[in-house]
Amino acid sequence: MHFSKYTGCGNDFILIDNRSLFFPTQETASIQHLCNRRHGIGADGIILLEASNKADYRMRIFNNDGSEAEMCGNGIRCLMLFIAKLCPGITCCTVETTERLIPLSLQQNGVMAAVGDPTAVRWHLPIDLQKNELSAHFLNTGVPHCVIFVDDIDRVDIASRGPILRRHPLFGVNGTNVNFVTCNGQECYYRTWERGVEDETPACGTGAIAVALACAYQHHLPSPITIWTRSKQALHISFSGHYPFSNIAMLGPATHLFDGVWTNQM
């Protein structure tokens, strides 16, 4: 099985051309094995490129626990580079995800993704957390995200707070991703506890979009907003309006690391 390895702001992915539909998507153990950093290739997730009857291509993404995610902001930028490598000359395309169609384009300083409008938005949502009440914002930016403002993200005990909030009853049976953010003018810094990975990740693209819109809403910030990831790389989120927001786009880096052939039986 031929594969490529990419990273977007520290989120790393195994990318596979699955247009012939050979990949065993129902075999959770195989996905976990491929993503295992000691016994497999190692990745935060697997991204499959497939054919689509709604767009130029279809993206399917599986977390390293084997669960399928609706979308991935860092991953879809990596997919654009992967498509450009497979099909030389392509600089833009539209990709079908579980919930929406996303136009992508190669830019001089990264990959641009027009991500669409957020859904299921709830501002100033009170959350009871271990007898302390927090105020959070909730947005679905392709996947669900909870955003909580803090004074200093470096002092957040994300390893204990993240799992509790990720599975809080307010967010239903599928739970949510959890973002803690500190805002400093047009630049914001965040940390994400990522659903499916069940750990803090170096970056989360859809989380950065949710964080930017929450910052724009709460602090009345204009577009664009720079969101700094834990990997010290920046994502630039642009939008129109205040609320409701529209024309939301993400610009950020994606890097091809290497190609390989997996010879172990899945």
Secondary structure, DSSP 4 states (H G I P E B T S, - for coil): -EEEEEEETTEEEEEEE-TT--S-TT-HHHHHHHH-TTTSS--SEEEEEE--SSSSEEEEEEETTSPEES--HHHHHHHHHHHHHHSTT--EEEEE-SS-EEEEEEETTEEEEE----EEEEEEEEEEETTEEEEEEEEESSSEEEEEE-S-GGG--HHHHHHHHHT-GGGTTT--EEEEEEEETTEEEEEEEETTTTEEES--HHHHHHHHHHHHHHH-PPSPEEEE-TTS-EEEEEEESSSS-EEEEEEE--EEEEEEE--S--
